[in-house]
């Protein structure tokens, strides 16, 4: 299984989190510069549309890109505190010409203590953009802030792959 991991703004996949992912398959974690490329979703689509990607996992800005990429490639996704409703001052264009192959399953983890991307704003976005063919599992962790600690990451990865559609 090939797992595409999309990190957040000015972040990287840590060795600890890579080890967790590698227990489920091959982790592909490109180094992404969202600030200098407002067309990151198109770039990712162009790069991975012909590759065998089985799952997309993203956090924050990577969760935003992963959400849209998963709905274009038709793969399952896990998004932690995705920047769906807004991206502050970082421009990211959602291409209107990408194919629509809705993800069959999305697990979305929101932090109740996240002051950067508020859970209620993500819930509003999701309520307005629910895809009829996608099964959603939305979890709000009341004590979780924006950063995803390793133990929470491991717990969410395990829950995601337990119900993954493969």
Residue pairs with C-beta under 8 A, 6 or more apart in sequence:
1 24
1 25
1 26
1 54
1 55
1 166
2 25
2 26
2 28
2 51
2 52
2 53
2 54
2 55
3 21
3 24
3 25
3 26
3 27
3 28
3 53
3 54
3 55
3 56
3 57
4 28
4 29
4 48
4 53
4 55
4 56
4 57
4 66
4 69
5 13
5 17
5 18
5 21
5 27
5 28
5 29
5 56
5 57
5 58
5 62
6 29
6 30
6 32
6 44
6 56
6 57
6 58
6 59
6 61
6 62
6 63
6 65
6 66
6 69
7 13
7 29
7 32
7 58
7 59
7 62
8 58
8 59
8 60
8 61
8 62
8 63
9 34
9 35
9 60
9 61
9 90
11 59
11 60
11 62
12 29
12 31
13 21
13 27
13 29
14 150
16 150
17 150
17 153
18 27
18 29
20 150
20 153
20 154
20 157
21 27
21 57
21 157
24 157
24 161
25 54
25 55
28 53
30 44
30 47
32 40
32 44
32 62
32 65
34 40
34 61
34 65
34 90
34 92
35 90
37 43
38 91
38 92
38 93
39 93
39 95
40 65
40 92
41 65
41 68
41 69
41 72
41 92
41 93
41 94
41 95
41 98
42 93
42 95
42 98
44 65
44 69
45 69
45 72
45 73
45 95
45 98
48 69
48 73
49 72
49 73
53 73
53 75
54 75
54 76
54 166
55 75
55 76
55 77
55 78
55 160
55 161
55 164
55 166
56 66
56 69
56 70
56 73
56 75
56 76
56 77
56 78
57 66
57 77
57 78
57 79
57 80
57 157
57 160
58 64
58 65
58 66
58 67
58 77
58 78
58 79
58 80
58 82
59 79
59 80
59 81
59 82
59 148
60 80
60 81
60 82
60 83
60 116
60 117
60 146
61 83
61 87
61 90
61 92
63 79
63 80
63 81
63 82
63 83
63 84
63 108
64 79
64 82
64 83
64 84
64 87
64 92
65 92
66 77
66 78
66 79
66 82
67 77
67 79
67 82
67 84
67 106
68 94
68 98
69 77
70 76
70 77
70 103
70 106
71 100
71 101
71 102
71 103
71 131
71 134
72 98
72 99
72 100
72 101
73 101
74 101
74 102
74 103
74 104
75 103
76 103
76 104
76 105
76 106
76 160
76 164
76 165
76 166
77 103
77 105
77 106
77 107
78 106
78 107
78 108
78 109
78 156
78 157
78 160
79 106
79 107
79 108
79 109
80 109
80 148
80 153
80 156
81 109
81 110
81 111
81 114
81 116
81 117
81 122
81 144
81 146
81 148
82 108
82 117
82 122
83 117
84 117
84 121
84 122
84 125
84 126
84 129
85 117
85 121
85 122
85 124
85 125
86 117
86 121
102 131
102 132
102 133
102 134
103 131
103 134
104 133
104 134
104 135
104 165
105 134
105 135
105 136
105 137
105 163
105 164
105 165
106 134
106 135
106 136
106 137
107 136
107 137
107 138
107 139
107 156
107 159
107 160
107 163
108 122
108 126
108 136
108 137
108 138
108 139
109 139
109 141
109 144
109 148
109 152
109 156
110 119
110 122
110 123
110 138
110 139
110 140
110 141
110 144
111 119
111 140
111 141
111 144
111 145
111 146
112 119
112 140
112 141
112 142
112 143
112 144
113 142
113 143
113 144
113 145
114 144
114 145
114 146
115 145
115 146
116 146
117 146
119 140
123 138
126 136
126 138
130 136
137 163
139 156
141 152
144 152
148 156
